Amino acid sequence: MDKTKVAATKNITSLSQETRVFPPSKEFSKRAHIRSMSEYRKLYNESIKSPEKFWAKQAKNEVVWFAPWKKVLQWKAPHAKWFVGGKLNVSYNCLDKHLNTPTANKAALIWEGEPASPGRAGEERVFTYKQLHREVCLFANVLKRNGIKKGDRIIIYLPMIPEAAIAMLACTRIGAIHSVVFGGFSAQSVADRVFDCQAKMVITSDGGFRRGSIVPLKKNVDEALAIKDAQGVSLTKTIEKVIVVRRANNDIHIEEGRDVWWHRELEYVNANCPAEKMDSEAPLFILYTSGSTGKPKGILHTTGGYLLGAKMTSKYVFDLQETDVYWCTADIGWVTGHSYVVYGPLANGATSLMYEGAPNFPEPDRFWRIIEKYGVTILYTAPTAIRAFMKWGVEWPKKHNLTSLRLLGSVGEPINPEAWIWYHEVIGGKRCPIVDTWWQTETGGIMISPLPGATPTKPGTATLPFFGIVPEVVDDQGKAVPKNCGGKLVIRKPWPNMLRGIWGDPKRFVETYWSEVKGSYFTGDGCRQDKDGYFWIVGRIDDVLNVAGHRIGTAEVESAMVSNLKVAEAAAVGRPDELKGQALVVFVTLKTGVQASQSLREELRNHVGKEIGAVAKPDDIRFAEALPKTRSGKIMRRLLKQIASGIEIKGDTTTLEDLSVLAKLSSSDE
Ligand code: WTA
């Protein structure tokens, strides 16, 4: 039995005792890109022994280059440059490359809109590679017409509609850097991101559909563009233009001279737009993600390495074949949407499905209806969604024919074995391998995952590293820990699609990722390796929570909370949650004279929603007279976590400044 013995690092223990093993079926392996463990090991060993040779060969085979590179890797830790001197274009590799092949007339993007009545399917749009190429060229010319040049930053704040993918690809076509902001984020978050990357343009829509109602995206943008800093200077003064897609037909304000309609602009351009020859290390996109301070980090990815990583991982982890209909359910606002809705699948000439809305609209069988309708063969989703499906009941998937499915994927958080087995049996009909893929915004693509035709899987583990990836579990001194010991997960060697930095903050890049364990990339995750070398991710060990697969920085929530004038102090912690994995609990002390009440609790939840976005709204707010602190004044989160989880307080409380605070907290839920 796989049992954790001791934790080499404080507070990292893994209690999973899963022993079931699921080898790939012969039938699956026979047709797969990688057909056996020995094939995987051979390639993996090659990729580790001579990484530069391995990556050079892959880059040559997988990517179209306008000019060859001079050097495969230039590594001055922690700064990597891949395929130095090489020239390429991402949109060319996703579109033009397929034009004079049979792929040209294959569906590149199948899109389904959310609005639908019960028992009915929704609106549908399909773009072949040829059509998508044309749309991207047209819109790239719209960008140019509106003053966008190579290197300019553009915020994309759109619902899950084809225009989101088109806008991303159009940016890459002309060398503009996109930063997609998830449609669930607030006006304040949009403004902060515009300011941080000094964006010149926002691309948005009038509104978007979500669970039957309209999210007023353009209104949020208007609000964002009106926000001023403490000195009264506009945070977003760099914005020159806003391009608006008509989607929900809701009433919006159009600011003359600044705002233009997407469909109107198309009338002024043609579809002739050659792809810009970009440097391999030219910035491709910035994507903001939570960290352990109050300010999200702009993770920077560059062109050549990112594309190669997205393409190869899509091909091998999802075992993409000519006839697949591949569906990744992630929103385009997250890195999963970047690498596995848009860039990875399209670079492979695959058919990528995109769905606009919620999994339970109009009824809880929407996903299964979509799978049946389009004959989806590969489904890539998140454990939190799987747990929701379990709760809604097997009758919903049972209503539909899901036999087209041949492979299932999971991402975003550790998948609990119960959900894994349910996914395997109810959705996969026991015939589909499951790839549990571990990776991060920073890693650009999948890092640890089974290869479905080769790797025997075990419920709850992402198993083994992808080619070229060298993960290790280490102790506080950075030394590898023995098998079955908990520790910190680090990556020892550079890889092509690793982040290149944090936009505008080189110091934070070094401090966050390269200082914890000297010479290695620190993931922020706790982990252990079992006797077979499989990696079991335990979860974050920094001050970042994973709520329903979304990264939320506790410091970010705290700073949003204390920006409310009634709040004196706040401490955010996670507690285990059956559905979301982790739920967000915030302990709040109020300013003198402010009364705790249910309505104040609601007010504060909405306040955080307004500051960050609905994803960060606390599940629970607990008012307290004081927070437990050490004598040096640090909030004792460990204790708060235990209180939030209803666990009896154990461990050392001798550093606690005022013991009586504890007793009050445990019973202070009003
Ligand atoms: C967690 C999402 C366990 C992990 C692609 C990581 C996972 C963070 C898994 C990154 C998995 C993601 N098993 N944990 N298969 N996938 N995580 O940046 O804590 O939104 O550090 O990227 O999610 O979240 P991010």
Residues whose N, C-alpha, C, O or C-beta is under 5 A from the ligand:
A	BS01	WTA	S410 V411 G412 E413 P414 I415 D436 T437 W438 W439 Q440 T441 A462 T523 D525 I537 G539 R540 G549 R551
